[in-house]
Amino acid sequence: MLYSFNECCVHELNVIVETSPRPLVKARRTGRPRVHTVQAIWLGLIFAVLLPFITSPAFGQNDAIRACDLAAASPSDNARPSAIAGVAFDKVNSANAVAACQSAIGVSSNTPRLMYELGRAFDVGKNNEQALIWYRKAADQRYAAAQYNLGVMYSNGQGVPQDYAVAISWYRKAADQGNVLAQQGLGNSYLNGQGVPQDYAAAVPWLRKAADQGDADSQAKLGAVYYAGLGVAKDYATAASWFLRAANQGDDNSQYLLGEMYREGRGVPQNYPVAVDWYRKAAGQGDADAEFHLGEMYNQGHGVPQDYVAAVQWFRKAANQGNYEAQAGLGLLYAEGQGVPQNFVQAYMWLDLASANLPLSDTKLRSGAIKLRDHVASLMTPAELAEAQSLAAAWTRK
């Protein structure tokens, strides 16, 4: 027979969907973008074929310059030739780009764009000393993209002592020339108080300049400051409009937050099906909070037909990423036998993990998870309890 937990502890766990939202601006993933292997290989092959011609005396001046642009121009550099699309940082072949740009500088030694591109080629290859030399040469000639990249090197302590104040000075030079990444960087610096006193009001104009140029990260942060009222009057409708712009460019945090706003009717009319759509987009990118909330929509039948099997699937995805709300929800479904066969070992494991991960400040949900876990334990044999505790410990270690 299936035990029912409705009278025991479920009420406390129902506050799962009412818990405080995560921080509006997620920490961005660190490190370089992932390499798109196929494109990188093809670019390498193309330049391997062209390299003997690029470096030969018969290769013309314009051809040498074009080869450097093709190898190392940045898509965000508005000063690049209009016919050149630019190469994302992670797709630049450092060795080939260095050779191409050294040849280009050999025929046009005072062109700041080529200096910047040679610096970028060295930067990709982690030759910080040479990257700094060539970025600085271009930056001293007021080349905005080089000024920004030089600021990044100071911000990261890349080949130089980390110095946020110096980074800010280079960001400002580039931002004043309209460089979108520098405008974003300056806005972020004011948001975080890096190199300048934290000043939300000063961040907003710079974020807006970058957002108006289509920068998704700045659009998302503008949505966050309007949502929270940081440096501006709180305005949910304006927040939603900025989140929408970023979400339409694939920003998963904005997609998740739009789901929240449509679920709650905050700044937009309450609309569960639209909330589900935005949660699904963010969940499709692996956003754990969106996975949990999509599972909860299936669990409650909000915006979709109630489907415990689907709820289990989405809870499990989020729970495996360490989302404690999903761990609590998954434990409850195992305890009730909804969407899965009733399984006290699995129920205890997930509830124990949730209990351990829930912040002490989340007293209602934590109390509910602990109460249900302990009730499940009272229905288990000693062997089952030992197995569940072992599974929870193994999950924590992985």
N, C-alpha and C positions, 0 to 999 in steps of 0.2 A: 504494500500500500504506500501511496505517496503521502509524506508528511506535509502539512500546510504551515507556512511560516507567517501567514498574514497577521495573526494575533501576536506573534512574538516580537518581531523586530523590523518588519518591512516599513512601517511608518517612518522610522528614523532614516532609513535609506532613501525614502522618497525625496529627501532634500537634495539628492544628488544633482538634479537638474536646476536647483536654485542656488548652487554654490557660486561664490564670486568668480567672475571671469578671469582668465589668465591675463598677464600683462599685455597691454594693447600692442606694444611693439616688441615682437620676439627678438631675442638675440639672433643675429644672422649667422648662418653657418660660416665657420671660419675656413681659411685655406683657399687655394685657387679653385676656379671652376673645374668640374670634371672634364677630362679630355674626351672629345668626340673622336674615337680612335680611327674610324674609317676616313673622316675628313683629314685628320692630321697625317695619316699615312699618304693620302693622295697629294696633299700639299708638299710633303717631303719628297715624294717621287718627282713631282713637277719641277721643284727647284733643284733636285739632283741632276735632272736632265739639262736644265737651263744653266746651271752653275758654270760649266766650262765656257759657255758663250758669254755669260755676264762678265767674267773675269778676263776675257780675251781682249787684246788691243783693238780688234775690229768692232767690238761692241760699242754702239753709239752712246753719247752723253745722255740723251733723252731716254734711251732704252735702259741704261744703268739706273737712272733715277726711278723709272717706272718699276723696275725689278725690286728696288728697295721698298717702294710703296706697296707693291703687291705682297711682299714678304712680311712687312712689319707695321704697316699703317694701322691705326686703331679705329674701330667703327665709331667711337665716341669723339674722335678728333674732327671738329668741324672745319679745320683748316686743311684737311687732306684733299687731294684732287677729287672733284665730284664724280669722276668715273671710277674711282677706287672705293670698293665696298668696305675695305678694312678687314683685319683678321683678329678674331677674339684672342685674348692673351693666351689661353690654354691651347690654341691651335697654331701658334707661331712656332716654327722650327728654328730654334736658336742658331744653330751652326750655319744653316743656309741663309738666314736673315742677316746674321753678322757679316757674312761674306758679301752678300748683295749690297748691303748698306755701306760697308767699307769701300766697295767699288764706286758707289754713287757719290760718296764724299770725296773720293779721289778726283772726280770730275766736277764737283760742285761743293767746294770745301766750306762755304760760308752760308749754307742753307739750313736754317734752324729746324725745319721739318725733318730733314735727313738726320740731323744730330739726334733729335728726339727718337726717331725710329731706330737708330743704331743703339741708343740707350735702352730702348724697349727690348731689342733683340738680346742685349746683354742681360737685362733684367730677367727675362724668361729663363735664360741659362744660369741664373743665380750668380752671375759675376757682378757682385754689388759695386766693386771698385770702379769698373768701367761704366756700369750703368749710371753711377753718380756723376762721373766725369762728363758724359755726353748729355745727360739730362741737364746738368748745370750749364753747359755751353749753350744749349737751346733756351733754357730758362732765362739766362742773362740777356738773351735777345727778345725777351718777352713772349716766348712761345708758350701759350696757355697750357697745352696738354703736358708739356715738360714741367712747368711750374707745379701743376697738380701732382704729377708722379713723384717729383722731388719731395713735395709735402708728405706723400704717402710713405716714402722711405724714412723720413724723420719721425713720422707717427709710429711706424713699426720698429724703429731702431734697426733699420736694414742697411748695414754698412756704415752707420753713423750712430752715435749715442742717441737713444730715444729722446726726443724733445718736441713735445706737443706745441709749445709756443712757436718754435720755428716752423713746424708743419702748418700752423694757422697762418703765419705770414705768407707762405707760398700758396696756400689755398686761396687766401684773399686776393692775391695778385691774379690768379687764374679765374676766380669767380667774377672779379670785376670786368673780365674780358668775356664773360658769358659761358665759361666752361661748366657744363652741367654737372660733372662729377665733383668739381671743386665747390660748386654751390651746395650740392648735397653734403659734401664733407664738412663744409663750414656750418651748415645747419645742424648736422649731427654733433659737431663739436660743442655748439651752444646747448644742445639738448643734454649732452653727457657731462658738460663741464670739463672738457679736455682741452687744455691750452688757453682756455678763457673761463671766466666765472660762469657757472650754469645760469642760463638766461633763456627761458622758453620764448619770451616775447621777441628776443633777438634772433632766435632760430627760425621763427615762422616766415619772415620775408625771404630768407635764403632757401628754405624748403619750397616756398611757393614758386620762386624763380626756376628751380630745378623741376618742380612738378609741372609747371606750364610748358616746359620743354619735353614733357612726356616721361620723366623719370619715375618709374613705378615705386621705388623705395621711398622717394620723397612724397609721393601721393599717399602712400600708406601711412607715413609718419604724420602728414598733415591731418589725415583722418583721425589718427590717435590723439593729436593735441586738441582737436575740436571736440572729440568724444569726451575727453577728460577735463577740458577747460584749462589747458596748460598754456599760459601766455596769450590766450584768447578767451572770449566768452564761450561757455559750453554751448554747443550747437550740434545736436544729434543729426539733423537733416544735412548740414554741411559735412559732418563726419561721414555720413553714408555716401554722399556724392563723391568724396575723395576716395573712400574705400572702393567704390564701384569702378573708378578709373583704374586703380591699381589691380583690382580683382580681374578686370577684363584683360589685363596684361599677364595674368597668371600668378599674381602674388597670393600665395596660399593663406597667409595670415589675414589678408583683407577678405578673401573668400569666406574664411571661417567667421570673421567678425560680422560680415553681412548676414551670414546665417543666423548669428546671435541676434542681430538687430531685427530681422524679419520674424524670428521666433518670438521675440519680446514685444514687437511693435514699437520699437524705439527709433524715432527719426524717420520711420517708414511705416506704412500700414502693416499691422500684423498679418502674416501670410505664411502658414506652415509649409505649403508645397514649395514656395519660393525659398524658404529657409532650408528645406531638404535639398533643393538643387544646389545651393551654395555650399552646404556642408559636404555634399557629394563631390563637388569640384575640389575642395580642399582635401577631403579624405583620399581622393584619387591621387593626390601628391604626397600621401603618407602623413598628413597632419593628424597627430594623435587626438587632439581635442575635437577636431571635426569628426574623426572616426567614432569617438565616444558619443557625441551628440547625435550623429546619424543613427547609431545603435539605439539611443534613447528615443528618437522619433519613431523607429520601428517598434520599440518596446511599448510605447504609449499609444501608437496608432495616430500620431500627429502628422498630417500631411501625406501620409502613406497608409495603406491598410496595415493593421497590427500584424506583426510577423515576428514571432519570438526567435525563429531560426535565423532570420536576417539580423535581429538584434544581437544574438550570440556571436555571429560572424564579425560584426563591426566592433562589439565590445572586446572580442579576443584580439583583434588587430591593435586596438588602442592599449589594451592591458599588456600585451607583449612589448609595447614601447614604454611601459612603466606608468601609464595613466592610472592613478589610484581610483578615480571615479569609475572607470571601466572595470577595474579589478573588483571593486565592490559590486557593481552591477552584474558582472559575470558570475561571481560567487552566489549572488542571490538567485540567478536563473538556474544554476546547478542545484542549489538547495531546493528550489521549487519544482525542478524538473520541467522547466518551460523552455522549449527550443532545443533542449538536450535531455537525454535520460537523466533522471535524478541521480546524483553522484556526490555523496558527502565528502569523499576524499578531495575531489576537485573543488567543491564548494568551500571546504575549510582552507585549502591551499590559497585560493584567490582572495578570500576574506582575510586571511592572515597577512597576505602581502599588502592588501589595502590598508589594514589596521596599522601596519608598520610604516607605510609610506604617507599616510594622511597627516597633514600638518596639525600640530597640537591646537592651533587656533580654530580648526574646523571641527569644533566640539560635537555638533549634532551628528554629522556624518560619521565621524570617528567612533562615537559612542554606539551608533547603530551597527556599524560594521563589526565592532568588538562583541556586542551583544549577540548578534546573529552567529558570528564565528563560534562563540562559546556554547550557544544553543546547539549548533550543528555537532560540536565536539561531544555533547552529552548523549547524542544518538549514535556515536561511533564506537566500534570495538577498539581496544588498545592498539591492535595491529593496524587498523585503518588510520587511527590518529597519528601513529608513528610514521606511516607512509606519507600522509598529508604534510606533516611537518618536514619530512625529508625532502619532499618535492618543493616545498616553499623555500627551503634553505638552498637547494640546488638552483632554483630559478634566480635567487638573489645573487649567487656567485657567478652566474654566467655573464 
